[in-house]
């Protein structure tokens, strides 16, 4: 699982992003549309009804009492929890119910459900028995009426009622209701009515936390679960949900807290039903990184219910994360990863099939299908599956063989195509699913297909909420790459305004700020990173943002040299010290300061810094060789669908040689090809101190292309790219305004297109 930033998006953004697509097929792609002979799967087919499967749908608040609204969700959670204590029936989990209810039109899902709604939801889940009903205010409590229906015929089998005039006894009343609904005696020692807390305040906060988590609003979920545990620190279900929530974090402290909450859930949850205890065991195993145990639990859940989304997701999780290797006893060079990524992909596909709102599952599919390495091993393909064979770190022959096969077979292209196929099937199965549209947009971006991504962008509408940050980042990326800087800025500004403007949040944004000419906010993050180390670091890091934008400041060589000299020799050798300055050395070619004199040495193994070395040595022949090598490498890697920025350095090297023709050719290649594959969230420039992504390279290379095109007499080309840079930098910081003024003047001088 990965971090999901918590942002609230302004309503003005929605108005800016609701363009509809014309002349498109049902899946959002351009004509010609796929016909009846398509190999894509059909729309989702309801599973066969299981007469032993029960489902509870939200009850209706008949008296419209606002202080009883919580019972709408609680009716599902509490009744499902108690009914699941009977081991000879299968009760659809409340998480699955909430997903199915969200598929209804908004005006119906928010109100009391009709019998037709309930029957439709039950059929989607394959449940043969349906429980739905109403609740009415009664004193300080409520009267709850439950109706039991046979889904196949729609016949009502019985009606049962439980009531409590006191608020505090409402939780326990659902235990009696469950007995009457099932009309069978409970199992021996079953503690019906025991949800693990006697505090209604704790339970209500827990319910709000679960609801927020199901929307992926992790900030609100954390807030409510914290409240729940404040009211009752022994509430096992709240500990379990908090543990699951924290698994979506990347900080080691949060992972430790996740394990602590999982252990607390196990300690306090001994009276919970079997399924909840099983999920708690899975939570403890996941937090302990015991993925083999997680897989065992997942398979047991799936064996009990093949439609169990949590079981399939857990199987995908453990298969994805378990990088342990089982080596053959007969031959120590032969082994296999314990976690099989093909199993993980199939499991996540099953999750998507069952729950088209679950974008998190597709996110993990994307992570696997865009990886080039797993540990030391290269991610290869055999036929239609991933082929990942572990190798020992010291086995250079096996490593070279895999690397050569990777270069020859270009498996990333097939993997990216597979991601698109999975996303298309998702869209085919549920054309109205926003998550499916975002999934196809993600896959298209991964393949560098901006046209397809843009088509999907025009068919989605961002929601106001904290659960859609990832989707908005994709939308911002597509808009920026397609020349709609105004839309990209609107999305970014909404994300920024929703979170406090502090160093931590600035660092989380990486260098996206720079794409819009916002140097000041990026400097805040850089200064915060440097302040924890040495003064020389802080001074040096102020140059990093300018280096990425291709606009170096005075004093760069001096401050770079001072920074390198300040690195303790015992902790970092010469090559390591040069690597620490790679951002400025590579992305702002210049003659370095005297402290980097060792850069001239030809025995260094830092091949990627050959251009900087050649410039330091004033060796123009070597500089041209470096430029050609970087240019060729970039084209080769981009043809394999890999993220590549070597052409940025190559273009600078050609300019240093005075070869504007080669520089223009390289700038065109970056903007037209390399840039398409750069995910806005891909952090690939890291000097060990501050992390940056490829976004600031986009306007930099657009501007270089415009300047060189103008010099070459290509006025129409120059007009396009000047315009795109201006659109991104229209609200740039004061420091960039002289550059913006120059661009405006050049753009105005070109006049309107002919």
FIFI-341113 format. One line per field, with one value per residue (C-alpha): residue number from 1; x, y, z. Coordinates in steps of 0.05 Angstrom, whole numbers. Each point is the difference from the previous one (the first is absolute). Example, Ala and Ser with C-alpha at 12.3 -4.5 7.8 and 13.67 -1.06 7.14 Angstrom:
# FIFI-341113
seq <- c(1  2)
xx <- c(246  27)
yy <- c(-90  69)
zz <- c(156  -13)
This chain:
# FIFI-341113
seq <- c(1  2  3  4  5  6  7  8  9  10  11  12  13  14  15  16  17  18  19  20  21  22  23  24  25  26  27  28  29  30  31  32  33  34  35  36  37  38  39  40  41  42  43  44  45  46  47  48  49  50  51  52  53  54  55  56  57  58  59  60  61  62  63  64  65  66  67  68  69  70  71  72  73  74  75  76  77  78  79  80  81  82  83  84  85  86  87  88  89  90  91  92  93  94  95  96  97  98  99  100  101  102  103  104  105  106  107  108  109  110  111  112  113  114  115  116  117  118  119  120  121  122  123  124  125  126  127  128  129  130  131  132  133  134  135  136  137  138  139  140  141  142  143  144  145  146  147  148  149  150  151  152  153  154  155  156  157  158  159  160  161  162  163  164  165  166  167  168  169  170  171  172  173  174  175  176  177  178  179  180  181  182  183  184  185  186  187  188  189  190  191  192  193  194  195  196  197  198  199  200  201  202  203  204  205  206  207  208  209  210  211  212  213  214  215  216  217  218  219  220  221  222  223  224  225  226  227  228  229  230  231  232  233  234  235  236  237  238  239  240  241  242  243  244  245  246  247  248  249  250  251  252  253  254  255  256  257  258  259  260  261  262  263  264  265  266  267  268  269  270  271  272  273  274  275  276  277  278  279  280  281  282  283  284  285  286  287  288  289  290  291  292  293  294  295  296  297  298  299  300  301  302  303  304  305  306  307  308  309  310  311  312  313  314  315  316  317  318  319  320  321  322  323  324  325  326  327  328  329  330  331  332  333  334  335  336  337  338  339  340  341  342  343  344  345  346  347  348  349  350  351  352  353  354  355  356  357  358  359  360  361  362  363  364  365  366  367  368  369  370  371  372  373  374  375  376  377  378  379  380  381  382  383  384  385  386  387  388  389  390  391  392  393  394  395  396  397  398  399  400  401  402  403  404  405  406  407  408  409  410  411  412  413  414  415  416  417  418  419  420  421  422  423  424  425  426  427  428  429  430  431  432  433  434  435  436  437  438  439  440  441  442  443  444  445  446  447  448  449  450  451  452  453  454  455  456  457  458  459  460  461  462  463  464  465  466  467  468  469  470  471  472  473  474  475  476  477  478  479  480  481  482  483  484  485  486  487  488  489  490  491  492  493  494  495  496  497  498  499  500  501  502  503  504  505  506  507  508  509  510  511  512  513  514  515  516  517  518  519  520  521  522  523  524  525  526  527  528  529  530  531  532  533  534  535  536  537  538  539  540  541  542  543  544  545  546  547  548  549  550  551  552  553  554  555  556  557  558  559  560  561  562  563  564  565  566  567  568  569  570  571  572  573  574  575  576  577  578  579  580  581  582  583  584  585  586  587  588  589  590  591  592  593  594  595  596  597  598  599  600  601  602  603  604  605  606  607  608  609  610  611  612  613  614  615  616  617  618  619  620  621  622  623  624  625  626  627  628  629  630  631  632  633  634  635  636  637  638  639  640  641  642  643  644  645  646  647  648  649  650  651  652  653  654  655  656  657  658  659  660  661  662  663  664  665  666  667  668  669  670  671  672  673  674  675  676  677  678  679  680  681  682  683  684  685  686  687  688  689  690  691  692  693  694  695  696  697  698  699  700  701  702  703  704  705  706  707  708  709  710  711  712  713  714  715  716  717  718  719  720  721  722  723  724  725  726  727  728  729  730  731  732  733  734  735  736  737  738  739  740  741  742  743  744  745  746  747  748  749  750  751  752  753  754)
xx <- c(0  24  -12  -63  6  -61  -26  -67  -14  -35  -67  26  43  -60  -29  66  4  -69  12  -35  30  -32  5  25  -13  -33  69  22  47  -5  -39  0  -32  11  -59  -34  61  43  40  -14  -44  -73  -33  1  -45  -32  24  -46  -44  24  -59  47  27  -32  7  -22  -13  -6  -65  -42  -8  -76  -9  58  32  70  29  -19  31  60  -45  -5  72  -1  -59  45  62  -32  -48  53  48  -50  -27  71  6  -42  52  -48  -21  40  -12  24  50  -24  59  -27  -70  24  35  -64  -43  47  -16  -71  -18  18  -73  -18  61  -9  -73  -39  10  -59  -10  23  65  10  -14  48  56  -11  3  65  30  -30  -38  -63  -27  -11  -10  -25  -44  -12  11  -44  13  -23  14  76  9  -32  -46  34  -41  35  -31  28  -9  16  37  -18  -75  -2  -46  2  12  -7  2  34  4  46  -4  37  -24  71  56  54  -35  -7  65  -19  -70  27  22  -73  -19  51  -29  -70  23  33  -54  52  33  69  62  23  37  -16  -1  -53  -7  73  34  61  -21  -55  13  -49  45  59  -42  -28  70  24  -56  18  73  -17  -45  56  50  -45  1  76  -6  57  5  -73  6  60  -36  -63  38  42  -65  -27  61  -1  -70  19  73  -20  -44  30  -35  25  71  -6  -24  55  51  -27  1  72  22  -12  57  74  32  33  -32  -69  16  19  -65  -38  28  -15  -73  -6  27  -49  -57  20  7  -69  -37  -6  -76  -8  -28  48  7  20  50  28  8  35  49  12  12  51  36  0  27  53  17  -17  -28  -2  -50  -41  -4  -23  -55  -20  -8  -43  -46  -6  -14  -58  -27  27  -30  37  33  43  26  19  32  40  24  22  34  41  18  23  39  35  69  28  35  -5  65  3  32  28  28  14  -1  -73  -55  -67  -32  -50  -46  -23  -17  -43  -42  -2  -24  -54  -23  -4  -37  -51  -7  -13  -51  -37  7  11  10  64  54  51  2  14  54  39  -9  31  58  17  -9  45  57  65  32  -20  59  60  -42  -27  -75  -8  -59  -14  -61  -55  29  55  64  40  57  40  75  55  30  69  -23  24  -10  -73  -11  31  -41  -65  21  15  -67  -35  33  -17  -71  -24  -49  -25  -37  -40  -11  -26  -46  -26  -15  -41  -36  -18  -24  -41  -34  -15  -32  -38  -27  -23  3  -28  55  43  54  1  9  57  30  1  29  56  15  0  49  45  1  12  -66  -22  -57  -34  15  -30  -63  -10  15  -60  -46  14  -23  42  -38  5  35  66  -2  18  68  33  -51  8  76  -11  -49  51  54  -43  -21  72  26  -57  10  -57  40  -59  -35  64  11  -72  8  67  -23  -60  47  46  -55  -29  63  40  58  56  67  -27  -56  46  48  -58  -17  71  19  -69  1  56  -41  -43  59  -12  72  -14  -42  52  54  -38  5  73  17  -36  40  66  -11  2  70  50  -3  37  -56  -54  39  11  -72  -23  34  -36  -67  34  44  -60  -34  64  6  63  15  65  47  -22  71  24  -57  2  75  -11  -56  43  59  -46  -18  38  53  -10  -73  8  58  15  -49  -54  13  -8  -65  -28  6  -29  -61  40  57  -47  -59  39  64  55  74  -1  37  70  -24  -24  66  0  -59  51  32  -14  3  -67  -55  -56  -19  -64  40  46  -28  17  69  13  -21  44  59  -17  1  -48  11  -19  -58  -28  10  -38  -56  -8  1  -52  -44  4  -12  -62  -30  15  -31  -60  -13  -4  -51  48  3  60  29  69  -22  -5  74  16  -36  41  64  -17  -13  67  31  -39  -39  -70  -26  15  -26  -66  -6  12  -49  -54  13  -6  -65  -32  23  38  -46  -61  26  18  -51  -9  8  63  56  62  49  29  65  -9  -26  -61  -43  -27  -41  0  -54  47  36  -64  -4  76  3  -63  36  64  -39  -35  65  36  -59  -3  74  -9  -57  -55  -48  -63  37  29  -68  -31  54  8  -75  1  56  -37  -63  38  39  -54  3  74  40  33  68  -25  -36  60  -1  -75  5  51  -46  -59  40  22  -70  -31  52  -21  -70  -62  5  -7)
yy <- c(0  70  69  34  76  32  59  34  25  66  0  49  -56  -43  53  2  -75  -21  2  -56  -41  -3  -53  -54  -73  -25  -12  71  -17  31  -35  -51  -34  -73  -42  -63  -41  36  -44  48  -27  18  41  -31  -60  -13  -62  -59  10  -37  -18  -2  70  58  74  59  67  68  10  63  57  5  55  40  11  30  -30  -70  7  -40  -61  -3  -26  -31  -45  -33  -3  -24  -50  -28  -6  -38  -45  -21  -34  -56  -43  -37  63  47  74  51  47  71  28  -36  26  72  -10  -27  55  52  -29  24  69  53  21  -72  -21  59  -16  -59  -58  -31  -75  1  34  -53  -57  29  8  -71  -28  38  -34  -69  0  -43  33  75  39  72  43  65  34  49  46  -29  43  8  -63  -32  -55  -41  -41  -52  -36  -65  -13  -58  33  -51  11  68  -30  27  -58  37  66  9  59  21  64  38  63  14  25  -42  -66  8  -36  -64  -2  -22  -66  -17  24  -46  -60  17  14  -67  -36  -48  -7  30  -43  -21  57  49  70  32  74  8  47  9  66  25  72  25  61  -46  -42  60  29  -68  -4  69  -21  -63  39  51  -56  -33  66  1  65  -21  66  -3  -74  12  56  -41  -63  41  25  -71  -24  60  -20  -74  -21  -73  3  -56  18  72  -26  -46  55  47  -53  -8  76  6  -54  52  41  -4  26  -53  32  -10  -72  -12  32  -44  -62  28  11  -69  -33  41  -22  -73  11  32  -37  -70  4  24  -45  -46  44  61  -41  -27  70  21  -58  23  71  -24  -42  57  50  -51  -10  -74  -3  -76  1  54  -43  -60  42  30  -69  -23  59  -12  -75  20  52  7  70  25  64  7  -71  14  66  -32  -54  54  39  -58  -25  70  19  -66  5  -59  -53  -76  -30  -71  -50  -38  61  64  42  -18  34  34  59  -19  55  -13  64  -37  -24  71  28  -53  14  75  -11  -41  57  49  -47  -6  73  49  57  -30  41  -23  -69  27  44  -62  -31  63  -4  -70  11  61  -29  -18  -35  -41  -1  -17  -36  30  -3  -40  -33  -69  -2  37  -4  34  -41  21  -46  18  3  6  69  -25  -40  49  -49  -12  74  17  -53  28  71  -19  -37  61  46  -48  -19  68  -32  67  12  -64  14  69  -28  -50  57  33  -65  -10  72  -7  -62  39  56  -51  -33  66  60  46  -15  61  -46  -40  64  22  -70  4  70  -27  -57  47  47  -59  -18  72  4  72  -3  -58  31  66  -36  -30  66  31  -55  6  50  12  -5  48  -41  -26  -67  20  32  -53  9  75  -6  -41  51  55  -40  -11  73  25  -47  16  75  18  36  39  -65  -30  61  -1  -73  13  63  -38  -55  51  40  -62  -14  45  33  -30  -33  -71  12  38  -60  -48  41  -12  49  7  71  15  -20  61  46  -3  1  28  -59  -49  38  -9  -76  4  45  -46  -59  37  29  -70  -11  57  74  -16  -48  54  48  -53  -23  69  -14  -66  28  48  -55  -43  59  15  69  -4  55  36  -34  -70  -27  32  -26  -68  -6  22  -52  -56  20  -1  -74  -41  -41  -60  -6  12  -11  45  -35  3  74  14  -40  44  59  -36  45  63  -34  -37  48  65  -15  47  1  -24  32  -18  -49  -45  -3  -76  0  7  -67  -51  -61  16  -51  52  -7  41  62  -2  65  38  -33  20  72  3  -24  47  -62  15  -67  -37  47  -17  -75  8  39  -53  -56  34  16  -71  -30  43  -22  -73  1  40  -50  -52  44  18  68  36  70  -8  40  62  -5  -17  63  43  -34  14  73  4  -25  53  -53  30  -48  -61  35  15  -71  -25  50  -22  -73  13  41  -47  -67  -2  49  -43  -56  43  -10  63  -41  -36  23  -17  57  -9  28  -32  64  24  -38  27  -26  12  54  61  -29  7  77  3  -43  33  67  -27  -28  67  40  -48  -5  76  3  -52  40  -48  54  -42  -51  55  32  -65  -14  72  0  -63  24  66  -38  -38  60  54  5  -15  29  68  -32  -30  62  26  -67  3  71  -24  -57  47  47  -57  -28  68  12  -63  27  -43  -66  8)
zz <- c(0  -10  28  -24  12  32  -38  -8  -70  -12  -34  -53  -26  -16  -45  -38  -11  -24  -75  -36  -55  -69  -54  48  10  64  32  -16  -57  -70  -55  -31  59  18  -25  22  -18  51  47  57  56  2  53  68  8  68  35  13  62  61  45  60  -14  37  -12  43  -35  34  39  -11  51  -4  52  -32  68  -13  64  -25  -70  24  5  -76  -5  69  -19  -52  43  65  -30  -47  59  42  -56  -18  68  -31  -36  -46  -38  -43  14  -52  34  13  -41  -61  15  3  -68  -31  28  -30  -68  6  -27  52  11  18  40  47  16  26  -48  -37  -3  -72  22  54  -48  -52  51  26  -71  -13  61  -15  66  3  63  10  64  -4  43  36  67  38  59  66  61  4  -41  -61  -25  -55  -49  -44  -59  -28  -74  -45  -58  -54  8  35  53  71  48  67  36  67  47  56  39  53  34  25  -44  34  -12  -75  -15  37  -29  -67  31  13  -69  -32  36  -24  -71  -7  41  26  68  3  5  69  37  -56  31  -43  11  20  -49  44  33  45  -21  -53  -10  -16  -47  -38  -10  -23  -50  -28  -4  -39  -47  -13  -11  -51  -38  8  40  46  38  22  14  46  35  15  20  48  32  4  37  46  22  6  -4  2  -63  -43  -65  4  12  -60  -46  26  -16  -71  -8  22  -49  -55  29  -19  64  44  62  -30  -18  72  23  -49  34  69  -19  -32  63  42  -45  11  75  8  -56  27  2  -71  -56  -37  -61  40  40  -66  -28  65  -9  -71  26  50  -53  -51  51  19  -74  7  -70  -2  57  -34  -63  42  32  -68  -31  58  -9  -75  13  45  -50  -70  -3  62  -24  62  -9  -73  18  57  -48  -49  55  28  -69  -21  63  17  -32  38  -42  7  -25  -25  47  -60  -36  39  -64  -13  38  -3  34  54  -24  -71  -37  -51  59  26  -67  -6  71  -11  -65  39  50  -56  -31  66  20  -58  50  29  -35  52  -30  -70  29  23  -69  -30  49  -22  -74  -2  41  -35  60  60  46  -43  -51  -65  -11  -65  -35  -27  -45  37  71  39  4  61  20  62  -5  52  7  -21  -60  -54  -57  16  11  -68  -34  29  -18  -72  -5  28  -52  -57  18  27  49  26  -64  8  74  -15  -54  52  48  -55  -15  74  4  -63  27  63  -41  -42  62  30  -48  54  50  13  29  -65  -40  46  -7  -75  4  45  -48  -59  34  17  -74  -19  -37  15  -49  35  68  -22  -26  69  34  -36  26  74  52  63  65  58  52  26  -35  -71  4  -43  -55  2  -7  -63  -27  14  -36  -62  -2  6  -54  -47  4  47  52  28  19  27  44  25  22  33  36  29  25  32  33  31  41  47  -37  42  -16  6  -50  -46  0  -13  -63  -23  -55  -30  26  -48  -61  14  16  75  24  69  24  -26  36  66  -8  -20  59  48  -27  4  69  30  -27  -12  -21  -65  -18  9  -45  -53  -2  -20  -66  -13  -23  -47  -28  -16  -36  -39  32  45  50  8  48  -18  -11  65  43  -33  16  72  7  -26  44  61  -9  52  -36  45  -20  -75  -50  -59  -47  53  11  -74  -1  56  -47  -60  -7  -13  -37  -48  -8  -2  -38  22  18  73  57  20  53  -57  -35  8  -49  -56  17  -55  46  32  -11  2  -73  4  17  -61  -28  64  2  -72  12  62  -42  -58  -44  -58  -34  64  10  -69  13  66  -34  -54  52  43  -60  -26  68  10  -66  14  69  -21  -55  56  36  57  34  -28  8  -31  -60  45  16  -72  -25  48  -23  -73  18  35  -65  -40  -37  1  -53  42  62  -35  -24  71  31  -48  18  74  -6  -50  28  67  34  -16  45  60  55  40  64  -23  45  -39  14  70  26  68  30  -38  -49  -65  -58  -75  0  -1  -60  -42  -4  -3  -63  -30  7  -30  -59  -11  2  -47  -47  -5  -14  -55  -31  22  23  7  43  43  9  26  52  24  11  41  45  11  18  54  26  -3  76  9  58  -8  -10  -66  -25  -41  -37  -7  -28  -51  -21  -7  -44  -45  -3  -17  -54  -35  -10  -13  -39  -75)
